[in-house]
Amino acid sequence: MFILINYKSYLIFLFASLAVSIGLQMVLPFPYGLGAALAIFIAFPILLRRRMMNRMRGGFGGSSSSSGGFGSGLFGQNNDSGSKVKYECLICHKVYNARECPRCGSTMKRAMF
């Protein structure tokens, strides 16, 4: 989907860098052409990864969250509104936000989103 690498554009990028490096090796003298070709083969994948990470970091149709995660949250839920996860006790069914139930002291709970 959106996280997977688009292999068609990656192959186009790879073959373009190969063509540019071969062209530089034909134009420049031996040690400079080889150095330029190695620099291109190192720099192009780094630039491609940085571009893809900027796309992912930028969010998917929303603004990025303040915690540094994706903009729309997990499964499209936006948790930036200050809502916390609440828990329901499985024994007495009291809703709370602590580690254990304040009514009965049980730690058996169910998360409510």
N, C-alpha and C positions, 0 to 999 in steps of 0.2 A: 504494500500500500504506500503510504507517504514516508514510512521509515526505511523501506527497502531502497537500495541503490538503483537508480535508473541505469541499467546496464548499457542501453543503447547510447546514451549520452556519455557514459564512462568510456566506452570503446571509441567513440568519436574523439573524445578528449585525448585518449591514449595514442591513437593513430596520428592525430594532429601533432602531438608532441614528438612522436617518432619522426614524422616528416620534417618538422622544424629542426630537430637535432641532426638528421642526415644532411639537410641543406646547409646547416652551419658547419658541419664537418667537411663539406665539399668546398665551402667558400673560405673558411679560416685555415691557417696552417695547423699542422698536426697537434701540438700540445694544447693550443688554444681551442681548437675545435672539439677535442675530446673533453676538455674541461667544461666547455659550454654545454655539450650534450649531456654530461653527467649532472650539471647544475639544473638543466631543464627536466631531466628524469626525476630529480629529487624535488624540485620546486613545484611542478605541475600537480602531482598527487596531493601535496600539502595544501595548495590553493583550492583544489577540488574538495577536499575534506573540510576545509575551513568554510567554504561557501555552503556546503550541505549542513554543517553544524549551525551556521547563522540562520539558515532557513528553519531548522528545527527549533532553535532557541527563540526565534522571533514569534512563535506561537502559531496556532492553526486557526486563523480567522478571528482571533481576539488579541487583546493586549497581554503582554507577558505579566505574570504575577510577581508580587514583591518578593516571594521566597526564592525566585530564580528558576522555578519549574515551568511547565508549559502553561500557555495562556488560558486554556479552557478547562484545566483540571483533569482528573482521572475520569474517563468515560464520559466526558462532556459536562461534568458537574463542576460548577465554579464555586470553590470553597473559600473565596476571598471575602465573602460578605460577613465574616466574623462568626459564622455558625460552627459550633463545636460538635463533636460526636457525642451523642448521649447513649447511655446504657440502660437496659431494662433488666431488672433482677429476674431470674428464672424461677425464683421461689415465691417472692411476695409481689412481683410485678411493679415495683416502684422504679420510676425513671430518675436517674442520677448521673453525675459526671465524675465520680470518684473511683478509686480502685476497688472498694468493696461497698456493699449496700449499707447505707446509713441506718436502715430500719432493722434488718435481720443479720447483717454482718457477713452475708454470703459473698463469695467471689465469683459465683456462676452468673454470667451476664450475657446479654445479647446486644450487639451494637445496633443502634438506630441512626440512620443517616437522614 
